């Protein structure tokens, strides 16, 4: 279970957005996932049907997540859902096999690996958990954008 660096294409998704602390999101995730799966048939132009749990950003202790599915094109957005474009870029990828409650520890594996290999991860913790099958996940953590880091250091 060793992460590797991969390039990811631009991805369009449609889903539910939730905000809160890590603990609040963890408590809400099962209910929101169930609601999303019940409403997913309303999403047109789905690609593979894999569930995605995307950590969009972190601001202090507050996180914004989106439970979504990949679509070929953003067309009709069902009521209560949102759409977003995940930009292409380089990500650390870890293929994880295990229980859902162990995913947070798998992301820590990516963090530890990045430290050991001097790989800079996105400071906003932009992460994606793609459920391939029950107990099989592809975990992505966006790498830091060197250009924006250079601008931040220059200012």
LINQUIZI-V924039 format. One line per field, one symbol per residue. phi: phi as a letter, one per 30 degrees, with the letter a starting at -180 (. if undefined). burial: # if it has 16 or more other ideal C-beta (glycine too) atoms within 10 Angstrom, else .. A space follows every 10 residues. Layout:
BEGIN
phi: ???
burial: ???
END
This chain:
BEGIN
phi: .cdbcbccdd bcbbaccbbl dedddeddee ddddedddcd ddddidccid dbccddabbi cccccbcbbd bdadbcceei cbbaccddlc bdcbdcblde dcdedddddd ededddchcd ceddhdbbcc ddbeibbccc bddddddddd ddddd
burial: ..#....... ########.. ....#..#.. .##..#...# ..#....... ######.#.. ..######## #......#.. #.##.#..## ####.#.... ..#..##.## ..##....#. ##..###### #.....#### #####..... .....
END
